[in-house]
Amino acid sequence: MMRQYELVERVQRYKPDVNEALLNKAYVYAMQKHGHQKRASGDPYFSHPLEVAAILTDLNVDESTIAVALLHDTIEDTTATRQEIDELFGPDMGRLVEGLTKLKKLDLVSKKAEQAENLRKLLLAIAEDVRVLLVKLADRLHNMRTLDAMPDAKRLRIAEETMDIYAPLAGRMGMQDMREELEELSFRTINPEAYRTVTERLAEMAARSQGVLAEIEKSLAALFAKYGIAATVTSRQKKPWSVFRKMETKALSFEQLSDIFGFRVVVENVEDCYRALGAIHTTWSMVPGRFKDYISTPKQNDYRSIHTTIVGPSRQRIELQVRTREMDRIAELGVAAHSVYKDFGSVTDVAGHAISKDTNAYAWLRQTIASLAEGDNPEEFLENTKLELFQDQVFCFTPKGRLIALPRGATPIDFAYAVHTEVGDTCVGAKINGRIMPLMTELKNGDEVDIIRSKAQVPPAAWESVVVTGKARSAIRRATKNAIRKQYAGLGTRILERAFERAGKVFSKDALKPVLHRLARKDVEDVLAAVGRGEIASTDVVRAVFPDHKDERAQGTQKPREEGWVNLRNAAGMLFQIPRGRGRGKRARAEGDEERALPIRGIASDLPVRFAPEGAVPGDRIVGILHPGSGITIYPIQSPSLTAFDDQPDRWIDVRWDIDEDMKERFPARISVTALNEPGSLANIAQAIATNDVNIHSLSMLRTAPDFTEMLIDIEVWDLKQLNRLISQLKDNPSVSEVRRVNG
């Protein structure tokens, strides 16, 4: 275990005026607090924060960050308190340690919403202070290096989490060395057989290629010497995960890979980068389409370099990267290279050191955080953030020359939303390099995109499956919800106008404002939309505005409800009935005439009414779909099956529940449960269902894997509240990985 003086010496190598007192105090405090605690490996627990601090010294970070690393587990795992750390080290240090304490371990196997909320906390903490990111990544790296001491299941979960979140996040922040090691350690755990095979093949190839690599290095060095360019040439080999991922995504064999080895040319200044490039391209042929200039257009993580591929001295393809020493340092350290002592003239961190918050890496982070406020639910946020973490980039331009960086595979729709949400919402077409092109066109590096707009446009919901950026997806979902809400509000207005007219009253939106609290809605539009959706009865609104009003039609005219029937009302308030249970093959009855079926849109014959296969339960928002010749099918409003009728509005019938609480009847619902594949899991699930007074109608196994079993369970419940309670308890069941309601 590293000694106290050794840690101080490591920091002194790059910062001679180090605050030794701070490091010594943090070292002693953390060691005393962790005391005799042990890690899973049996090592003293204090060795972990000490190794995290050592990793950070390799990034040349300041002593405040090193001290936070030493203290980062004290509040969470010892008797230390925030107040105690504030008193000893100052409130800024206490805030950082507490911020790291609040970042709970993410769980990829289940509880995606909880995982997403913790990812939000992580990104917000990083945005506030970059040192949180540095400590968190160093913490994860040491945990990955010592992962073998963990149980198999936990080891796999941590590795998957690292590959999904931490490795790409390190890459997004430009910390390439950190990313590559995290990926390699994760790959070794997730797919040990593939890792072993690729590693062995790379070692064999490296041994065979030593002579060729030396010859190419010598040829390049001689070329630069001829042109008087001071340059360092080194060869590099691709990492196992990078090789494996390319083989998988491009369906290539190991022998088909032509870029396993590459060469890095490091020069003194930007001018020498282009002089070296000229010397290379005038000596050897360039491979078309394999040139990228990230100096003139840096990547979003601040990476700058020139990439080119040539047909080299031995007639083989050679990948080259040309960059300055400063670019090389930033390419390896990323955001850590900006974190201390650099006068970028922007902002200063809590320790008084200048930090650039205008780097491309921070611009991406701010964009991601901006999506937090756009109303995504946690699962959508997690999905969108992962999507953007993994995407490579293309660079496009507006007609005025503004550079827009987008994920690879982006379309003009993504481009429009990247410019501004309003531009995306009103987009109807696009010109790419002066030519009108489909909105589904995949953009390429250097494209100039001119968005054609119309104020009458509403983003189609289908766009969501086309776009690749989280910002575009969130905006499209929001615009679609607003458009649907507007339609329901229009329908609600017409229903209320007729209801008020029948009551001999005059309807006005202003009359609803004083009674919003009675209707439990925050604004008038919410009331109108709720009426349009059937959530609030029009008569309830009339009574809320005119409490003394009595509906004479409702007094003494309604027949007692017949046992064995479920009552529903359409948007106009007319009652009709569906047989209880699954409602198959029976006929709907109109209020006041048991011999005549409800006439719908001019159809005079009797109409059979039934539930969709996925069922619907009281509490669900429901809608009826007219099937000419076969009747009406009732669907829950969230059923994906309804998308088939989006372009047929005449077939939609607004209905709502009108259940007599005294008449108890179970209703069908369907849930999907993914459970751990171990003895007793099914019994635990069945017991939870029975405890909630829910009946199992049928059960089928959809997919069985070594670790998990996915099953489809048809159940019968009293109402939506009971169904939601069951789903919530199943999610908390230790045997259950995931549970969701199936809506078609």
N, C-alpha and C positions, 0 to 999 in steps of 0.2 A: 504494500500500500504506500502511496506517495506521501513523503514527509511534508511538513508545513513549509520548511525552507525551500524544498524542491519546487513546490507550487509557485512560491514567490519568484524563484529564479527563472521559471518558465515564462512568467509575465515580463520580467525584467529584460529578457532577450529582445523584445520588440517595444517595450515601454520602460526605459530606464528610470523614469521618475514615478514609478508605481507607488500607490498608496499601500505600503506594507501593513500598516496598522489595521486597515479595513480587512485585508485578506486574512491576517492572523486572527482577528476577532471573529470573523465568520467561520474560519476553520475550527477554532476551539469550541465555539458555541454549537455548531452543527454536530461535532464529534461527541460533545457532552449530551446533547439532546437525544441523539440516536443510540447512545450508550451501548448496550449489549444486544441490540436488535440484529437479526440475521436475515440474509436474503435466502431465496429458495435454493441457491447453490451451496449455502452454508457459510459463505463469506460474510464478514461484518457488514451491516447495512451501510455504514458510513463510506464504504469503498465505492458505492454507487454515485452519490453526489460528488465525490472526489474525482471519479473518472469522467463524469459529465463536465466538471470544471477543466479537466485536462484536455478533453476534446475541444473545448472552447478556446483554450490557449493556442491551439493550432490554427484558429481563425483570427488570431491577433485581436481579440476583443478586449475591452477595457476592464479594469478591476471591479467595477460595479457589477458588470454582467457575470464575472467569475464568482463574486460574492453571492449573487442571486442563485447561481447554480449550486453552490454549497448549501444554501438554505432552502432550496425549492421544495423539499419534502417535509420540512420541520412542522409547519402548521397542520398538514394533513396526517402525518404519521407519528408525531410526538406530542408532548404536553405543551409545546410552544404555542403562543397566541399572537394574534396580529398586534395587540397592544404592546406586548413584550418586545416584538421585533421593531415596532415603531420607536420605542424608547431607546433601544440599543443601536439601531442602524438608521433611523430616520423614517418618516412616513412614506417617502418615495420607494424605498426598499421594501417596506411592508406591503405597499400596494402591489408591487411586482410579485412578491412571494405569494400573497393571497390570490392574485390573479391566476397564477399557475396552479394553486391549490384547487380552485374552482373548476379547472378543466378536467372533468371526469374522464375516465377511460371510456372510449367509444366501444360500442358493441355491434359488430357487423352481422352477427347471427340473428339477432332479433331486436325489437324496440327501435325501429328506424327513426321514429320521431325523436326519441331521446338522443340518438346519435346525431341527428341533424341539429338539435338544440345545442349540443356540446360543440359541434363544429362552428355554429354561429358564435359561441363564446370565444372559441379559439381565434377566429378571424377578427373579431372585435378587439380582443386583447392585443393581437399583433398590430392592428391598425393604430392602437393607442401608443404602443412602445415596441419597437422592433426587437428589443432584447428578449421579449416573451417568446418570439419565434425561435431565436437562436438557442435559448435554453431548452425549449420544448423539443426541438429537433435533435440536440445533443443528448437529451434524456432518452429519446426514442432510439437513437443510434446505439447507445450503450446497452439498453434493454435488448435490442436485436442481437448485439454481439454476445450476450450472455443468455440467449433464449433457450439453449439446450437444457437448462436446469428446470424448465417449466414442464407441466404435464402436456401430453400430446394435443389435447383439444384446445387448451389455452394457447399453446405455441402456434397452432394453425390460425386461430382467431386473430392473434396479435400480428402475425405475418400478413394476413389478408388486409387487415386494417392499415398496416404500414404501406402496403402496395397501393391501396385505394386512396389514402389520404395524405400521409406524411411524405412519401417519396415524390409524388407529383407536386406537392406544395413546395418542397425544397427546390424542385426544378423551376417552378413558377417564380420563385424568389431568386433564381440564378445560381443556386448553390449546387453546381453540377457534381462535384466530388461527393458531397453528402447524398445527393439523390442516387448516384450510381451504387454506392455502398449499401444504402437502404434497399434498393431494388435487388441487389445480388443476394443479400442476406434473406430477404423475403422469398425470392425465387428458390433458394436452397431448401427452405422449409415447406413451401407450398407444393413444389413439384421436384422432389429430390432426385428422382430418376432422370428427368430431363436435364436438370442442372449438372448431374454427374456426367452424362453423355456429352453435353455441349462443352463442358470444361475440359474433358479429356481430348476432344477433337481440336479445341483451340490450342491446347498445349502441344499436340502433335504438329499442328500447322506452324506454330511459332518456332518449333525446333527445326522444321524443314526450311523455313523461310528466312533464317538468320542471315545467310549470305546475300540473298536478294535484297533484304531490307538495308543492309549495310551498303550495298552498291548504290541503291537509290539515294540514300542519305548523302553519300559521297558525291554523286552526280549533281544533286541539288546544291550542296555546299560550294562545289566548284563553279556552278552557274552564277550564284550570288557573288562570289569573289570576283568573277570576271566583270560583273557590272558594278562592283564597288559597293555592294549592299551588305551591311553588318547584320547577319541573321543567324539564328540558332535553329537547326533542323533536328527534330526528334520524331521517331516513329511511335505509333500507338496501336493497340489492339482493341477491338470492340469488346465490350463486356458481355458475359454469358446471357444475361437477360435481354440485352439489345439484340443479340444474334437470334435468340429463340423467338422473340416477338416478331422480328422481320420474317423468319421462316414461316411462322404461323399466319401472319396477316397477308403475306404475298404468296403463300403456298409454294415455297422454294425449298429445295434440298440444301444440305450444307455445302455441297460442291458447287451449287449455282450462285452462291454469294460471292460478289466481286469486291466488296468493300470492307472485309474483315480487318484489313490493315489500312491505316491512314498516316499522313505526315503533317506535323504542325510546324509552321514557319513563324518564328517570333522575331520581329524587327523593332527598331527604336521608335519610329513615329509613323503617322498615317501616310505621309508621302512615300515612305519606304514600302508600305503595304502595296500601294499601286505600282511602284517601280518593280517590286518583286513579282507581282502578278503579270506585268508586261513581259518581264524576262521569261517567265514560265510559258506564257501563251505564244511567244514568238519562237520558242525552242521546241515545244511539243504541241501536238494537236489537242484542242479542248473537246471534251465530249459534249455535244449539243444538249441543252436543257439541264445541264448539271452545274450551272454557275449561279451563285447567290451572293449578293452584296449586303451583308448585315451591318456594314459600317455606315453606309448612307441611310439605311432603314433598319435601325436596331430592333431586335426582338423585344417582346413585351417585358421580358425579365432582364433587360439591359444588356443582353449578350450582343457583342459586336465582333465581327470577323468576316473575312471573305472566304467563301467555299468554292472550290472548283475541282473538277475531275479531268485528268489528262490521260492520254495514251503515252505512258512513260518510256524510259530508256529500254526496258526489256519487252516492249510492246504489250504491256499489261496495263489495266486501268489503275490509276493512282488517285486517291482522294487527298486533297490538300486543304489545310486551313491556314490562312495568313492573317496575322494580328500583331498588335503592339504588345509590349510587356504589360502595360496597364490593362489592356483589354484581356490579356491572358489571366491576370490576377482576378479581374472581375468575373471572368468566365468560370473560374474555379470556386471563388468565395461568394459570388453573387451579392446579395444585400449586405452580407457581413463586411464586404469591402468598403461599404459606405458608412458603417455604423459609428466609427470613431475617428476623431482627429481630422476629418476631411471638411474643408471649408467650401461647402456647396452653396452657401448663402441662402439657405432656405429656413429650416427650423432647427431648434436645439433640443436635445433630449433632456430628461429629468436630471441627468448627471452633468449637464452643461456642455455636452459634446454635440457638434453639428451633425445633423442627419438630413439627408436629402429625401424629402417626401414627394419630390416631383420626378422620381425615376419611373421608368415604365413599369417596373415590378409593383411599385406602390399604386400606380394608376390602375393596374389590373385589380389590386386588392380593394381599392376604393370602389371600383365598378361592381365588384362582387358584393361588397357590403351594402351598396346602394340597393341591390335586389332584395335585401332583408326587409326593407320598408315598403315593398311593393305588393305585400299581401299574399305571398306564396305560403302554402302550408309547409310544415317541416319536411315531409317526404319530397315535395317538389323542389324545395331549396336544395336538399341533399343531391337529388338527381341532377339538377342544373349545375351545381358547383362541381360535382365529379365530372360531368360532361366537359366543362370548360377547363378543368385541371388537366385532363388528358389530351386535349386537342393541340396539335401543332398549328402554325399560323400562316395566313396569307395576308398580304398588304395591298390594300386598294386605295383609290383616291376619289375625292369628290371633284366636281368640275372646277372648283376654286383651288384645288391642290391640297386640301386637307387630307392627311394620311389616316386611314382607318384600319386598325389591326383586327382581324377576325379569325375564328377557328377554321382550320382547313375543312372544306366541304360546305362553307357558308354560301348562302344565296343572296340575291339582291334584297330580299325581305330582311335578312339579318343585318345587311348593310344599312337599310333604312332605319331600323330600330337602333343601331349603333350610333347613327347621326343624332337622332332624337326620337323619343317615343311618339310624338305627334306625327313625325314624318312617316314612321312605320304604320301607324293607324290609318293614314290617308293615302298609303301607297297603292297605286293601281297598275303600275308598269315600271319598266326600267330600260334605260339605254346603257349598254356596255360598250365602251370604246366607240360611241357614236351610233351604234346600231341597236334598234329595239330588239330585245331578247326576252324569252320567257322568264317569269319570276322564279322558276325552279332551277335556272342555270347555276351551275357551280362556279364560283368566282375563282380567278387565278391571280397570282402575284402580278402587280402592276396594272390591273384593270382599272379604268376610270368608269365610275358608276354614277349615272344621273337618274334620280328617282322621279317618276311621273306621279303627280298627286291629284286627288279629288276630294273635296270636302264631303261629298256624299258617300264616300267609301266607309264600310265597316269591315274590319279584318275577318275573313272567313275562319271558322273554327278549324277547318282542314289545314290551315297554314301551320298549326302547331306540330303536325307530323313532318313538316318540310324543313323547318328552321333547325339550327344546331346550337344557337346561343341561348343561355338561360334568360337573358334580358328579353329577347324576342318572345320566348315561350310564355314568360310571365305576363308580358303586355298583351299578348293575343288572348290568353285565358281571361285576363281582366276585362278586355274590351268585349269579349264574347259574353261574359257574365253581365256586363252593363247593358249590352244590346238586348239580352233576354229579359233582364229586369225592366227595361224600357217598354218592351212588348207587353209584359204582364201588367205594367202600370197603365198602359193604354186600354187593355182589356178591362182592368179593374175600374177605370174611370167610366167606361160605358156601362158596366154592371151597376155601379153606384148611381149613375144618372137615372137608370130605369127604376132602381129600388127606391130612390128618393121620390121619383115621379109617382110611383104606386102609393107611396105614403102621403102624397099631397104636399110634398116639400120641394124646395129648390136646392139642388146640389151645388156646392162650391168648395174648392180645395181649402179656402181660408177657414171654412167652418170646421175642418178637421184638426186644425192646429191646436185649439184649446183642449182637445180630448185625446191627444196622442198618448198620454200616460195611461188612459183607460184601455187603449188598444195595444199597449206594450210595444209601441214602435217609436223610433227616434225621429222620423220625419214623415211628411205627407206622402212622398214617393214610396216609402216602405209600406205604408198602409195600402196604397193603390196596388202595388205589386202583390202584396199578400192576398188581397181580394181576388186579383186576377189568377193567382195560383190556387185559390180555394182554401187558403189557410185561415182567412177570416170571412165569416158569413156577412153578406151585404146587410142583412137585418141587424146584425150586431153593431155595424157602423151607424146605421140609422138610429138605433137605441142609444148609442154613445153620444151622438150629437143632440138627439131629442129624447131625453130619459123618460118623458111622460107619454111618448108615442106607444100605442098598442096596435099590434098587427092583428086586425080582425079576422083575416083569413086563417090565422094560425089557431084561433080559438074554436074548439068544438068541431072542426072539420076533418081533422086527421084521424085516420083509423088506427086502432092499436096495431103495433108491429106484429107481424105474424112470426111465430117461432120457426126457426130454421132458415131465415132469410137475413142477409146483410144489407143494410140501407146505405145507398150512396146518393149524392146530389150532384147535378150538373152545374155548370157555371151560372145558369139563370135561376138556380135555387130549386129546380124541380127534383122531386125524389124519385129514384127507381131502385130496384132491389136485385141483389145477386144471391143465389142460394149459398148458405153457409158452407164452410169447408173449402174444397178446391173449385167449386162452381163450374163443373164441367157438364155440358149438355143441357143445362136448365135455361129458362127464358127470363129475361128482365121484365119487371112489372112496373108500370107507371103508377104514381100516386093517385088514389081515387078510382082506379079502374083495373082490377086484378085480371080481367079478361083481355086487356089490350096491352101489348108491349109498347115501350117508350118509342115514339116516332123520332128518328134521327135524320136530319137533312132530307126530308121528303120521302124517306123509306117507310111505307105504310105497314109492311109485314112484321111478324114477330121477330125479335132479334135475340138470339142466344148470347149470353154474356158469360165470360170465363176469365180466370186469372192466367197470366203468363206462366211458363214452367218454373221460373225462379220464385214465383209467389210474390205476395205483397201483404204487409201486416198493418193493422191500425196504427197510425202515427206516421206512416210513409206518406209523402206527397205522391199522388197517383194521377194517371192520365189514361183515358180510354182511346183505343185505336179501332176505327171502324174497318171491318173487313167485309166488303160487299158480298152478300150471299152467305156469309158464315157468322156474322154477328160482330160483337165488340169484345176486345181483349183488354184487360186491365193490367197496366205495367206500373211498377214504381218509377218515379220520374228520373231516377239516376240510372235506369237500365240502359246499357249500351245498345240493346236491341232497337231502341227508339231512333237511333241514328239512321236506320233504314227508311224512316218515314219523314226525315227532315224536309224533303222537297215536296211533301204531300200534306200541306197544312189543313186541307179540307177534311182529312180523315181523323184529325185530333179532336177529342171530346174532353172538355174539362169536367172532372168529377172529384168528389171528396167523400170521406167517410162520414157516416151518420149512424154510429154504433150505439146501441142501447147498452149502457154499462152493466145492467142487470142480466143481460143475455150473454153468458160466458161461452166463448167458442175459440178454439185454437186456429191459427192461420199458418200457412206454409212459408218457410224461408229456407235458404240454402247457405251454408258456410263452408269455406275451405280452411282446413287445418293442416299445418306442417308441424309434425311432431318428431321428437328424437326417437330414433330407431333403437329402443331398448325395452326390456321386459317391464310391463306395468304401465307403459305410456297410454295405451288405449283405455285401460281401466281407469286411469286418472282422469282422462278426458270424459269418459262416460259418467264418472262420478260427479264431475263438475256440472255436466249437463243435467243430470238428475237432481242435484242439489238446488238448481235454479228452477225446478218444476217445469222443465222443457222436455218434450217428447221427441225421441229419435224415430223418424219415419223410415229412413234408409241410409246406408253407409257404403261407400265404395272407395277402394284404394286407386288413386290416379297414378302415382309414381312412387317407387320404393328404391332408395339408395342405401349404401352402407350406413350412412349416418342419419338420414331423414326419411320420413314417410309422409307423402302428401295424400290427404283423404278428403273426399267430398261428402258432406253430411247434410241430408235433408231433415229438417227439424220442424216442429210445430210449436208456436208460441202464442201467448195472449196478445201481445202488442209490441211496438218498437222499443219501448222502455225495457221490457224484459229481455228482448234480443240484444240490445246494447249492453245490458248488465252482464249477460252471459259472455259476450265477446270480450268484454273488459276483464272478466275473471279468468277466461281461458288464456288471455295474453300474459297474465301474471302466473300462470301455471308453469312450474319448472320443466314439465315435459313438453311444453309447446314452444316452438320457435316462432311461428307466425300464424295468425288467424285473421281472416277477412270474410266479409259477407260477399256472396257471389250474386251479382245483379245481371245475369244474362250471359 
